[in-house]
Amino acid sequence: MIHMLLADDQNMLRGAMATMLDLEADFHVSSQAANGEEVLQAMRTQQFDLVILDIEMPIYNGLEVVKLMRQQDRTEKVLMLTTFSTAAYVKEAMKWKVEGYLLKDTPSDQLALAVRDIVYNGRTVISPEITYQFVQGANNPLTEREKEILHLAEKGYSTKQIATELFLSPGTVRNYFSELLDKLGAQNRSQAVYLAKEKAYI
């Protein structure tokens, strides 16, 4: 049985993911946390096989939690789940010996396989989308999901319409746009589309 701690500040998403993981016969979500401080509190009294962390959390983010875990010689393996595949995040995660780095929209069957691969086989698992970015270097910093969002924005879709089309929450779409504006140096979504097309990213 793989005992795990699941941390994500989005309550509905965390609850749904915990339910999905608990459906696996050899998985048990022993504890849940909504922020980095709750993760560290849980670890004072419990030991886990795997800690699944969202990067963007209040108080202590996922990377800060991993850093503190390693400094305290915690033996738990860590799987990062994130909306963003920003290279800087991945490099920092790898620096602290994170065993897995997957995007939040990874299908449930692939997530289950990744958990088993990390815990049972001791392998490092990284989303193919993230690996592709590193192989391609800085030629195109956009993920496939970001490209999809920009294509829909170009067609005039609203945040709500994009969320419906891609089966995401409006909040997640807004997070994607925030990341896109930062990546492209754009002031708004229209400029983001323009710059992405100008640079042949989409």
C-alpha angles and dihedrals in degrees: 000000000000110000112201143178116221120202126186130136093219102087098198094047092046092049093049092048092048090052091049093049093047089057088071110092094226098042129088124177097213096179141010130206135190097199143014094266091057089051092055092045091053091050092057090070105022140052121214137192092217136013115205110201135187110218097218105062133138125257095009118017122217095267092050090050091052091049091053091045092054092046088053091049094241111175099209117121115235132220116188118210117191145160090224132063095196109163093225091058092049094048091050091048092050090049089063093047099253110182097210141022118185136162117248093242091061107132114257094243091054091047090053091050090049092051092052093044091053098044103034102031102029093232130149112238122199127176110259088230091060093044089052091055091054092048091049092045117202095333092108120005094188123101121223090255091052090051090051091052093049092048090054092045088052088056089055099255116161123230090260092049092049090049091052093046094050098035092243132128118258088242091057091050090051089051089052091052091049089054092045093052089051094047094047099036089236129153097212141001095269091056090045090057091047094050093045091053092044091054091044091241090134 
